[in-house]
Amino acid sequence: MSLEIEDGAPAPERQSVMANGSLFNSALVDRRAIWSSDELVTLGRCIYCRETSSREVTRRRDGLVIHECLSCGLAYVDPRPGPAQLARYYGEGYFRGEKDFFHGKDYCEERDKSIHAKAVTGYREIVSHFDLEGKSVLDIGCASGALLFLLRERGARELVGIDSAAYPINYGIENYKLDLRCNSLEEANLPAAHFDLITLIDVIEHFEDLHSVIAELRRVLKPGGHLFVITPNYLAYSLAKRAWTCLYKDFEHLQYFSEQSLREICRSAGIRMLKSWSDSIPFRIFEYPRVYKSGLHRFLHPEIVVRNALAEMKFNRAAASPSLLGGNLCAILRNG
């Protein structure tokens, strides 16, 4: 297998990485200064099926390495940030724009603007696939509850949101008067076989313990109830390679799902995939140094224009094929 080395790595680093047969380099992790290498946790196995056989796929911009399980196909980060590191990462301005997540903007305020345009992630997909009248809905990773706010207008009987971050939860309780709870799914003590629909929008890739989460999902979901999932699409790496957007942002993500690995992992827990699709460009899109009036940025930075145009052209060609190669994987699943 040929190992892909990060663009711009100095020659000595390239040689050491190739020599020891691994893409992981603790010095690079510390130099990136997103994680501290001495706090990373080494699994040595798949986070879900426990299989120890894997292949190194590539290295992210933060220095951490993505592996692909040779048994279930799940892609996962190993070594990965430990619980204390992740708690600090989320606690240090994560929702206030101090990380690459909504960089420079307050998440809650931006989502509040999206409510009026009904442009909250997942809303249009949910209302086009589910009749919510009289139904009970649980949103995991609800943040401020903007999605639930919109779903309330569709006649849902009960709406519950859970998230581990206090700031967006408090914002949603105060501004939207929703039932939002600041805890993990496992700690929430939700009633068994209770919810008609559970939504997981850009959250399943964050979970530290997939086994317990998936088991709890099935427990609280009614027989015949549905899950709706949006998550970064690991299959898109096969198209984008080193230009895959997930290598350059969202460094708190711990695993990546393809349609096949999500299907198989959920099937093993008694949850069946009914439908899947993908959307969005999976390539890294380069931002302009500043915003110019009258489209002047296109003339002042033609190299960025060309890079982004080529990425869009390549994706449009791939989107014409039946393969799920978009940046996001969307899936509808049913319990039982």
Backbone torsions as a table, in degrees:
resi	resn	phi	psi	omega
1	MET	NA	135.0	177.3
2	SER	-88.8	133.0	-179.3
3	LEU	-92.5	135.0	179.8
4	GLU	-90.9	125.4	-178.3
5	ILE	-100.6	140.3	-177.3
6	GLU	-60.2	135.4	178.5
7	ASP	-57.9	136.3	175.5
8	GLY	89.7	0.1	178.6
9	ALA	-69.4	135.7	179.7
10	PRO	-65.9	156.4	-174.0
11	ALA	-55.7	-45.8	-179.8
12	PRO	-58.9	-39.4	-179.6
13	GLU	-66.6	-41.6	177.8
14	ARG	-57.1	-45.2	-176.7
15	GLN	-65.6	-41.6	-178.5
16	SER	-67.4	-37.9	179.2
17	VAL	-64.5	-44.8	-179.7
18	MET	-68.3	-35.0	-175.1
19	ALA	-68.7	-39.5	-176.9
20	ASN	-89.0	3.3	173.1
21	GLY	75.0	12.3	-179.3
22	SER	-136.6	148.0	176.0
23	LEU	-81.8	-14.1	-176.9
24	PHE	-74.4	134.7	-180.0
25	ASN	-143.4	107.9	-174.6
26	SER	-62.5	-34.2	179.6
27	ALA	-63.7	-38.8	178.2
28	LEU	-65.7	-41.1	177.7
29	VAL	-57.9	-47.1	-178.6
30	ASP	-67.7	-33.6	179.0
31	ARG	-68.3	-35.1	177.9
32	ARG	-68.7	-27.1	172.3
33	ALA	63.5	26.6	172.7
34	ILE	-94.2	-40.7	175.8
35	TRP	-124.6	159.4	172.6
36	SER	-100.9	123.5	-172.9
37	SER	-62.4	-30.4	-177.1
38	ASP	-76.5	-6.3	175.9
39	GLU	-103.9	-4.2	-179.5
40	LEU	-67.4	150.0	-179.9
41	VAL	-108.5	126.6	178.0
42	THR	-96.1	123.7	179.9
43	LEU	-87.2	-50.6	-176.5
44	GLY	73.7	14.0	-178.7
45	ARG	-162.9	166.7	176.9
46	CYS	-65.9	138.0	-178.2
47	ILE	-67.5	-21.3	-178.5
48	TYR	-104.0	-60.6	-172.4
49	CYS	-89.5	-5.7	176.8
50	ARG	72.7	5.9	178.8
51	GLU	-66.7	136.8	-178.2
52	THR	-90.4	-13.6	-179.3
53	SER	-84.2	123.5	179.4
54	SER	-151.0	171.0	172.5
55	ARG	-124.9	140.8	174.0
56	GLU	-73.0	131.9	-175.6
57	VAL	-101.2	-54.6	-177.2
58	THR	-167.5	176.7	-179.1
59	ARG	-120.6	136.5	178.9
60	ARG	-81.2	170.0	-179.2
61	ARG	-63.6	-25.5	178.9
62	ASP	-81.4	-1.3	178.8
63	GLY	96.2	-9.5	-178.8
64	LEU	-84.1	152.2	-171.2
65	VAL	-106.9	137.0	176.5
66	ILE	-96.2	128.0	175.7
67	HIS	-108.6	155.5	172.6
68	GLU	-119.0	123.7	179.6
69	CYS	-66.5	131.6	-179.4
70	LEU	-81.0	-4.9	178.6
71	SER	-99.6	-61.6	-175.5
72	CYS	-98.7	-11.1	177.3
73	GLY	84.9	-1.1	178.5
74	LEU	-66.7	136.7	172.8
75	ALA	-95.8	136.3	-176.1
76	TYR	-147.7	157.3	-179.7
77	VAL	-91.4	130.7	179.8
78	ASP	-157.0	123.2	-5.4
79	PRO	-62.4	162.0	-176.3
80	ARG	-134.6	162.9	176.6
81	PRO	-62.1	140.9	176.0
82	GLY	-81.8	173.5	-177.6
83	PRO	-55.7	-40.6	-178.6
84	ALA	-66.6	-40.9	178.2
85	GLN	-63.4	-44.3	-179.7
86	LEU	-64.5	-40.6	178.7
87	ALA	-60.2	-41.7	177.9
88	ARG	-66.0	-41.9	-177.9
89	TYR	-60.2	-47.2	179.6
90	TYR	-70.5	-30.4	-175.0
91	GLY	-81.7	-18.5	-175.3
92	GLU	-95.1	68.7	173.6
93	GLY	73.5	22.9	-176.8
94	TYR	-58.3	-45.7	-178.5
95	PHE	-89.1	-1.5	-179.2
96	ARG	-106.6	14.2	173.9
97	GLY	83.7	15.8	-179.1
98	GLU	-91.7	-1.1	172.7
99	LYS	-116.5	-174.9	178.2
100	ASP	-72.2	-13.6	175.6
101	PHE	-73.6	111.5	-176.1
102	PHE	54.8	45.3	-173.8
103	HIS	-50.4	123.2	177.1
104	GLY	80.6	1.0	-178.1
105	LYS	-132.3	147.6	176.6
106	ASP	-77.3	121.6	-176.6
107	TYR	-56.3	-47.7	-175.0
108	CYS	-63.5	-41.5	179.4
109	GLU	-67.0	-39.4	179.2
110	GLU	-67.2	-40.7	178.3
111	ARG	-66.3	-33.5	178.0
112	ASP	-62.9	-40.4	175.9
113	LYS	-63.7	-37.3	-178.3
114	SER	-67.5	-26.8	179.8
115	ILE	-58.6	-45.1	-176.0
116	HIS	-65.2	-30.3	178.6
117	ALA	-92.5	1.6	-175.5
118	LYS	51.0	43.1	-176.6
119	ALA	-112.1	19.3	177.4
120	VAL	-68.4	134.7	-176.5
121	THR	-52.3	127.8	176.7
122	GLY	92.2	-18.0	-174.0
123	TYR	-61.3	-51.9	-175.8
124	ARG	-64.6	-36.8	177.8
125	GLU	-65.6	-41.1	-178.2
126	ILE	-66.1	-48.6	-175.7
127	VAL	-71.4	-19.3	177.9
128	SER	-85.5	-12.5	-178.4
129	HIS	-115.3	-18.0	-174.0
130	PHE	-130.6	139.7	170.0
131	ASP	-90.8	112.9	-173.2
132	LEU	-94.5	-3.2	-177.7
133	GLU	-57.7	118.9	177.5
134	GLY	75.3	7.7	-175.7
135	LYS	-94.1	160.8	174.7
136	SER	-105.4	132.8	-173.8
137	VAL	-127.8	133.8	174.9
138	LEU	-117.3	125.5	176.8
139	ASP	-109.5	114.4	-179.9
140	ILE	-93.3	131.0	-172.4
141	GLY	74.7	42.6	-170.7
142	CYS	-72.5	-18.9	-175.3
143	ALA	53.5	-121.4	-176.6
144	SER	-80.9	-6.3	179.4
145	GLY	84.9	17.7	-178.4
146	ALA	-59.7	-38.9	178.5
147	LEU	-64.9	-44.7	179.5
148	LEU	-63.7	-36.1	177.2
149	PHE	-55.9	-44.9	179.8
150	LEU	-71.8	-37.8	-179.0
151	LEU	-68.5	-25.3	177.6
152	ARG	-60.7	-32.8	179.0
153	GLU	-69.7	-13.9	-178.1
154	ARG	-94.5	10.0	172.0
155	GLY	89.2	15.6	177.5
156	ALA	-62.1	140.9	-177.7
157	ARG	-76.5	-37.3	-176.1
158	GLU	-142.6	135.1	179.9
159	LEU	-131.1	123.8	180.0
160	VAL	-130.5	136.8	176.1
161	GLY	-126.4	142.4	174.6
162	ILE	-130.4	143.6	177.3
163	ASP	-158.4	152.1	-177.8
164	SER	-88.2	-4.9	-177.1
165	ALA	-99.1	125.3	-174.8
166	ALA	-71.8	-38.8	-174.3
167	TYR	-58.9	-54.0	180.0
168	PRO	-67.6	-33.2	177.7
169	ILE	-60.3	-48.6	-180.0
170	ASN	-63.6	-36.6	177.9
171	TYR	-61.8	-46.2	-178.4
172	GLY	-67.9	-38.4	178.1
173	ILE	-63.3	-43.9	-176.9
174	GLU	-71.1	-41.5	-172.1
175	ASN	-93.6	-28.3	-174.3
176	TYR	-115.8	-7.9	178.0
177	LYS	56.0	45.6	-179.4
178	LEU	-103.2	162.3	175.2
179	ASP	-85.6	87.2	-179.9
180	LEU	-112.4	138.4	-173.7
181	ARG	-128.3	132.0	-176.6
182	CYS	-94.1	85.5	175.6
183	ASN	-166.1	178.7	177.0
184	SER	-84.5	166.2	178.3
185	LEU	-59.7	-42.4	-177.6
186	GLU	-67.0	-30.8	-178.0
187	GLU	-85.9	-9.8	-171.6
188	ALA	-74.3	-18.7	-179.7
189	ASN	52.6	49.0	179.8
190	LEU	-77.1	151.5	-179.0
191	PRO	-67.7	149.9	-179.6
192	ALA	-72.7	148.5	174.9
193	ALA	47.6	49.8	-169.9
194	HIS	-110.3	-37.8	-169.6
195	PHE	-98.3	139.5	175.9
196	ASP	-79.4	-34.8	-177.2
197	LEU	-141.0	132.9	173.1
198	ILE	-120.6	128.2	179.6
199	THR	-108.2	137.8	176.8
200	LEU	-131.3	91.5	-175.7
201	ILE	-100.8	111.5	178.7
202	ASP	53.3	48.1	-178.3
203	VAL	-136.0	-30.3	-174.1
204	ILE	-64.1	-24.7	178.8
205	GLU	-74.2	-10.0	-178.7
206	HIS	-92.3	-19.7	-168.9
207	PHE	-65.0	135.8	178.6
208	GLU	-83.0	-26.9	-178.5
209	ASP	-130.5	91.1	-177.6
210	LEU	-63.1	-37.7	-177.7
211	HIS	-56.7	-53.3	-175.1
212	SER	-68.2	-35.7	179.9
213	VAL	-65.4	-48.1	-177.6
214	ILE	-66.2	-38.0	176.8
215	ALA	-63.0	-40.7	-179.8
216	GLU	-70.7	-35.3	175.2
217	LEU	-57.3	-47.4	-178.2
218	ARG	-66.8	-34.6	-178.1
219	ARG	-65.8	-42.5	-174.3
220	VAL	-88.6	-11.0	179.9
221	LEU	-86.9	136.9	177.1
222	LYS	-62.1	150.0	169.5
223	PRO	-56.8	127.3	-176.1
224	GLY	84.4	-4.0	177.1
225	GLY	-71.3	166.0	-172.4
226	HIS	-118.3	152.3	169.0
227	LEU	-113.2	141.2	170.5
228	PHE	-122.8	124.6	-172.9
229	VAL	-123.5	134.8	164.4
230	ILE	-125.1	130.4	-177.5
231	THR	-153.5	155.1	175.2
232	PRO	-56.0	140.4	-173.4
233	ASN	-93.6	108.9	-178.3
234	TYR	-64.7	-31.6	-179.5
235	LEU	-60.8	-25.6	-180.0
236	ALA	-62.6	-23.0	177.2
237	TYR	-60.7	-33.6	-179.6
238	SER	-63.6	-23.1	177.0
239	LEU	-92.3	-48.1	-171.6
240	ALA	-84.1	-27.7	-177.0
241	LYS	52.4	-129.5	-174.6
242	ARG	-67.9	-8.6	176.0
243	ALA	-93.0	4.5	-179.6
244	TRP	-60.9	126.7	-174.5
245	THR	-60.2	-29.6	-177.8
246	CYS	-67.2	-14.1	178.3
247	LEU	-81.4	-9.7	-172.0
248	TYR	-120.3	2.3	179.7
249	LYS	-159.7	174.6	177.0
250	ASP	56.6	53.5	-174.4
251	PHE	-74.2	-6.1	174.5
252	GLU	-79.9	-7.2	179.3
253	HIS	-70.2	132.3	-174.7
254	LEU	-105.1	-22.0	178.6
255	GLN	-149.5	160.3	-177.8
256	TYR	-134.1	134.5	-175.3
257	PHE	-109.3	139.2	163.2
258	SER	-97.4	169.7	177.1
259	GLU	-58.0	-40.8	-177.7
260	GLN	-67.1	-46.2	-177.5
261	SER	-68.7	-37.7	177.0
262	LEU	-64.5	-42.9	179.0
263	ARG	-59.5	-47.7	-175.3
264	GLU	-71.2	-39.7	179.5
265	ILE	-64.3	-43.6	179.3
266	CYS	-70.1	-37.8	178.5
267	ARG	-59.0	-39.8	-179.2
268	SER	-65.1	-19.0	178.7
269	ALA	-100.7	5.6	179.0
270	GLY	87.0	18.2	179.6
271	ILE	-113.4	126.4	-171.7
272	ARG	-106.2	133.2	177.0
273	MET	-79.5	128.9	179.6
274	LEU	-99.3	-36.3	-174.5
275	LYS	-155.7	145.9	175.3
276	SER	-146.8	151.1	175.7
277	TRP	-157.7	170.5	178.2
278	SER	-132.7	157.3	177.5
279	ASP	-150.8	171.1	176.3
280	SER	75.6	153.3	-179.7
281	ILE	-75.5	127.9	-178.1
282	PRO	-86.4	-2.6	-176.8
283	PHE	-84.7	149.5	173.7
284	ARG	-63.7	124.3	178.1
285	ILE	-102.9	127.0	-175.1
286	PHE	-85.9	134.5	179.6
287	GLU	-89.4	151.8	177.4
288	TYR	-80.9	146.6	-177.4
289	PRO	-57.1	-30.9	176.9
290	ARG	-157.3	165.7	-179.4
291	VAL	-91.0	130.6	178.6
292	TYR	-114.0	150.3	176.9
293	LYS	-78.2	155.4	174.1
294	SER	59.7	27.0	175.7
295	GLY	70.8	20.5	-178.4
296	LEU	-64.4	-23.3	-179.7
297	HIS	-59.1	-29.1	-179.4
298	ARG	-68.3	-30.7	-180.0
299	PHE	-85.9	-33.1	-177.4
300	LEU	-81.8	-21.5	-179.7
301	HIS	-134.0	63.5	-176.9
302	PRO	-63.1	-27.5	-179.4
303	GLU	-66.0	-35.1	177.8
304	ILE	-71.0	-40.5	177.5
305	VAL	-57.2	-46.4	-177.9
306	VAL	-65.6	-45.6	179.9
307	ARG	-58.0	-48.6	-177.3
308	ASN	-68.5	-36.7	178.7
309	ALA	-65.9	-40.1	178.6
310	LEU	-65.6	-39.8	178.2
311	ALA	-62.4	-44.7	180.0
312	GLU	-65.5	-39.3	179.7
313	MET	-64.5	-42.6	-179.5
314	LYS	-65.1	-40.6	179.1
315	PHE	-67.1	-41.3	-180.0
316	ASN	-60.4	-36.7	176.5
317	ARG	-66.0	-43.9	-178.9
318	ALA	-68.0	-33.5	-177.9
319	ALA	-66.6	-19.7	178.3
320	ALA	-75.5	-12.9	179.1
321	SER	-89.1	162.5	-180.0
322	PRO	-74.1	-8.5	-178.4
323	SER	-70.1	148.8	178.8
324	LEU	-88.8	90.3	-173.1
325	LEU	-115.8	7.2	178.3
326	GLY	-69.7	166.1	-177.7
327	GLY	-68.1	-30.1	178.6
328	ASN	-110.8	140.8	171.8
329	LEU	-103.6	125.3	176.9
330	CYS	-114.1	138.9	-176.7
331	ALA	-147.9	142.5	171.7
332	ILE	-111.9	126.7	-177.6
333	LEU	-128.4	156.9	-178.8
334	ARG	-128.1	142.9	178.4
335	ASN	-79.8	111.8	178.3
336	GLY	86.8	NA	NA
